Amino acid sequence: MPRKQERTPVSLDIILEGSSGRREARISDISLGGCFVDCPTYIRQGEIISFKVKISESEWLEMQGEVAYVFEDLGFGVRFTAMSEDKQSLLEHLILMNNGNPWGSDKIAA
């Protein structure tokens, strides 16, 4: 199934909370709809996770999502859930700061 949004390559540190506990990990790509987490931990498709994304030296963005798919020993894809307008605005800014276009290749910011 094709993606709804373009993914932007990034290297963002996160603190992940899931059924296997709390751990540090990294996001390697991101969009308004989801991200890929580089973390070879055991996790199940459909699991609800929460994580904090480091967006500056002193600021973290708290996110929640559902594990959409798992690549064993590599990581997993997350579909974001429960996103407020404030979080979406911060996420749009984060994508723009990493040279991405959060609205897709055929749309530009006004």
Backbone torsions as a table, in degrees:
resi	resn	phi	psi	omega
1	MET	NA	131.9	-179.1
2	PRO	-70.0	152.8	178.6
3	ARG	-70.8	149.5	176.4
4	LYS	-81.5	-29.7	178.4
5	GLN	-129.1	151.3	175.6
6	GLU	-68.9	138.2	176.3
7	ARG	-90.9	142.3	178.2
8	THR	-108.4	126.3	177.1
9	PRO	-65.5	133.6	179.7
10	VAL	-145.2	173.9	169.5
11	SER	-141.1	89.9	-174.1
12	LEU	-118.2	128.8	177.0
13	ASP	-75.0	140.0	176.6
14	ILE	-135.5	161.6	167.6
15	ILE	-114.0	116.7	-172.2
16	LEU	-99.9	135.9	174.5
17	GLU	-122.9	118.4	178.6
18	GLY	-145.9	-167.7	-178.0
19	SER	-65.1	-23.5	179.5
20	SER	-89.4	5.8	177.0
21	GLY	107.6	-163.0	-177.0
22	ARG	-103.6	135.6	179.2
23	ARG	-156.9	160.2	174.4
24	GLU	-84.6	146.3	178.5
25	ALA	-153.2	-169.9	-178.5
26	ARG	-144.0	140.9	173.4
27	ILE	-94.8	131.1	-178.8
28	SER	-105.2	-18.1	170.2
29	ASP	-154.0	155.3	-172.5
30	ILE	-150.8	150.9	172.7
31	SER	-145.0	179.4	176.3
32	LEU	-66.8	-20.6	-177.5
33	GLY	-95.3	-21.5	-177.2
34	GLY	178.0	-168.7	-178.1
35	CYS	-157.4	171.1	172.2
36	PHE	-113.9	127.9	-179.1
37	VAL	-104.0	119.6	174.9
38	ASP	-81.7	104.3	-177.9
39	CYS	-167.5	109.5	-176.0
40	PRO	-81.1	41.0	179.4
41	THR	-90.1	161.4	175.5
42	TYR	-74.8	126.1	177.7
43	ILE	-151.6	148.7	-176.5
44	ARG	-104.5	143.0	171.8
45	GLN	-59.1	135.7	-179.0
46	GLY	92.9	-13.5	179.2
47	GLU	-65.9	140.5	175.7
48	ILE	-92.1	128.3	-179.8
49	ILE	-126.4	161.3	170.8
50	SER	-129.0	152.9	179.2
51	PHE	-157.6	158.9	176.6
52	LYS	-113.0	129.6	179.2
53	VAL	-101.5	128.3	177.7
54	LYS	-78.3	113.0	-177.2
55	ILE	-106.3	-10.8	172.9
56	SER	-160.2	178.4	-178.8
57	GLU	-58.4	-29.3	-175.1
58	SER	-124.7	6.2	-174.6
59	GLU	-126.7	136.8	179.0
60	TRP	-123.9	142.0	176.5
61	LEU	-106.3	118.7	-179.3
62	GLU	-85.7	128.9	-176.8
63	MET	-129.9	160.5	175.1
64	GLN	-137.1	147.8	179.2
65	GLY	-163.1	174.6	177.7
66	GLU	-112.1	136.0	177.8
67	VAL	-69.3	115.4	-176.1
68	ALA	-87.1	-34.8	178.2
69	TYR	-159.5	160.6	-177.7
70	VAL	-130.2	131.4	168.9
71	PHE	-106.8	103.5	-175.1
72	GLU	-51.2	134.5	179.2
73	ASP	67.5	6.0	178.2
74	LEU	-120.2	-51.3	-176.8
75	GLY	161.0	-159.1	-174.6
76	PHE	-156.7	155.3	176.9
77	GLY	-93.6	142.3	-178.7
78	VAL	-122.8	134.7	172.2
79	ARG	-102.9	119.8	-176.7
80	PHE	-65.4	144.3	176.1
81	THR	-133.2	163.7	173.8
82	ALA	50.5	53.8	-178.0
83	MET	-102.0	120.4	176.9
84	SER	-76.5	167.0	177.1
85	GLU	-62.2	-38.3	178.3
86	ASP	-62.5	-44.3	179.1
87	LYS	-65.8	-39.6	178.7
88	GLN	-62.5	-41.1	178.6
89	SER	-63.4	-42.1	177.2
90	LEU	-64.4	-39.3	178.9
91	LEU	-66.2	-42.5	175.8
92	GLU	-57.5	-45.1	179.2
93	HIS	-62.4	-43.3	179.4
94	LEU	-60.5	-42.8	179.1
95	ILE	-65.5	-44.7	178.1
96	LEU	-60.7	-40.0	-179.6
97	MET	-66.4	-17.9	177.9
98	ASN	-105.2	25.5	175.8
99	ASN	65.0	26.8	177.2
100	GLY	-104.8	171.8	176.0
101	ASN	-120.5	103.5	-175.3
102	PRO	-66.4	-16.5	-175.7
103	TRP	-98.0	0.9	179.1
104	GLY	101.3	162.2	-173.7
105	SER	-68.1	-21.7	-177.9
106	ASP	-96.8	3.8	179.8
107	LYS	-125.8	144.5	175.8
108	ILE	-127.5	157.6	-179.4
109	ALA	-68.1	144.4	178.2
110	ALA	-81.0	NA	NA
